[in-house]
Amino acid sequence: MITDFSERLIVQEVSPRDGLQIEPTWVETADKIDLINQLSLAGFSRIEAGSFVSPKAIPALRDGDEVFRGIQCHPGVIYVALIPNLKGAQRAMQAGADELNLVMSASQTHNLANMRMRCEQSLSGFGEIVSLVSGASLSLNGTIATTFGCPFEGRIDEDRVLQIVDAYLELGMQGITLADTTGMANPRQVHGLVQRVLARIPASALTLHFHNTRGLGLSNVLAAYEAGARRFDASLGGLGGCPFAPGASGNICTEDLVNLCDEMGIETGIDLPHLLKLSRRLPALLGHEMPGQLAKAGRNCDLHPAPEHLPG
């Protein structure tokens, strides 16, 4: 059980990228820019603002260049771009991204489905990107997709994940993300693997990316926090999922996570009322309800008047 709540939990907001990538409704560039600007005002220090993938692969994010050039960058906020290859890295650099997020799966099958190449080919391509950004004032983060399980191959061996962590570090990446791409992780599994990874890198270099597909997202956050992790991806309203993995919908919801931290006394620096206002705007923007709970139920402190029929 967690007994020390003194260390800050950092939330990286991913709704502009991971949240919108599978939405069937086109979100106008201006609306994407406004969302990111509002998130910057909410207190986030890290926002995954978009991606530079092929428009044919992810048409919902085909305006990545315009989005990055249009946002109002706030001091102290890192704006992250997901990139698939060298061309994407070049575009992201030209558009002004602060950090490039590279993704490879721990599962060979999922990597073939997602990236259309074997893991060995992905790593080779990452080497070219590392060379490209050498000397530039931006950082590189390596994400390991399907860290905790693959819908095609099942459970992923921890040693396989650690081999990829080591390969990323040898390439020169400054950050590592362990991604539960399809929500297959459980708290005991998370706790054990996070401890092993933190024996290799500091907590400041590690991000956890959980999905709530099977209802364990926030439980996994607490297990990872207890094991020493301090940075977590989350998506406003619980938007998002991987379009190349069956059943992957449902990132952990940002406002639900921030509310959990507020209730437990874990500092995040995020303005929760502002988040709720943003989340409650999403159904009108996207045309459907959100899976997040807090926007529907309200905070514990949002009290209601007693029924009028009660005796005085």
C-alpha positions, 0 to 999 in steps of 0.5 A: 500500500502506498504510504508516501504521497510526497512525490509529484505525479507528472501527467502527460496529456495525449488526447490531441494525438492518441485520443483523436487518432481513431475518431471517425469525426474529423476535428478541424485544425483550429479546434485541435489547436484550441484544445492544445492551447487550453491544455497548456493553460491547465498546468500540463508540463508535457503534451503529445500534440500530434503525429507525423505519420502518413495521412493514409495510415492515420487520416485524422491527424493529417494536419500535424504540421499546421497544428504544431505551427499554430499552437501557442507554446507555453514556457515550461511545456514540452510539446511531443510529436509521434513519428514513424520514420526519418521523414516524419522526424524531419517534418516534426523538427521543421514544425517545432516539436520539442520531443520526438516519440518513436514507437516499436512493439515488443511483439513482432506480430503487432509491429508488423501490423502497426509499422509494417516492418519487423522489430529489427527494421524499426530499430535500424530506422531509429538509428537513422533518426538518432543521427538526424537529431544529433546536436539538435535541441530536442529529445528522443523518447522510445515507446515499447508498445504491447509491453504487458501483452499482445492481442496476437501473441499473448503475454510478453516476456519481461526479458524481451522488454528489458532487451528493448529498453537496453537497445533504446538506451544504446541508441541514445534515447533520453526517455522510455515509455512502457505502453499497455497498448491493449489494456492487458496489464495487471497491477502485480505485473506492472509493479514487478516490471517497473521495478526492473526497468527503474534499475536501469533508468531514473524515474524522470526518464520513464513514462507509463502508458495505460489503457482502461480496456479491462477496467484496470487502468488506474489500479495499474497507475497506483501499482507503478507509482508504488514501484517508483514510476512518476510519469504517466500518459493520460487522455482527456475524457478517456479518448483513444486507442490503437487502430492496429490492435483489436479491442484497444480502445480506452486510454486512462482518463486524464480527469479521472487520474487527476481526481484520484491524485487529488483525493489521495494527496498526490500533487500533479499541478493540474487544474481539475475544474479546468479539465472538467470544462474541457472534457464536457465539451468533447461530446459536442466536438466528437458526436458521442459520449466519453468513457471518463467517469468524473465528468459525469459524476462530478467531484466528491466536493461537488455537493448537492442540496438536501431533499426538500422533504427532509425535516428541519 
